[in-house]
Amino acid sequence: MRQALLPALLALSIPAAADAESCGERDAVLGYLQRDWGERVLTQALAEDGSIIETLVAPNTRTWTVIRTTADGVSCLLLSGGAFDIVAAPPGIEG
């Protein structure tokens, strides 16, 4: 979905191992998702491989995107969709 909408990210300097259609420098990826989709970071988690997994959400349209950022600052879009909803935080987890 969003991968086809990332022409601005294609011009960025991207490592050869990264998929040029869905990856770029973290600030540029976050800027694109905020500017074009109104999405902001809602959650962050540390993966076992040391990368950061983030969920971005647009409160007005309820679109969402999950990105993975490696230690070298390259962020890749993993998933995106619509109809985002917060059910409830599990007991003991607070923002």
PyMOL commands that set and color helices and strands:
alter all, ss='L'
color gray80, all
select helices_A, chain A and resi 3-5+7-10+26-37
alter helices_A, ss='H'
color red, helices_A
select strands_A, chain A and resi 23-25+40-46+52-57+64-69+74-81
alter strands_A, ss='S'
color yellow, strands_A
deselect
rebuild
show_as cartoon
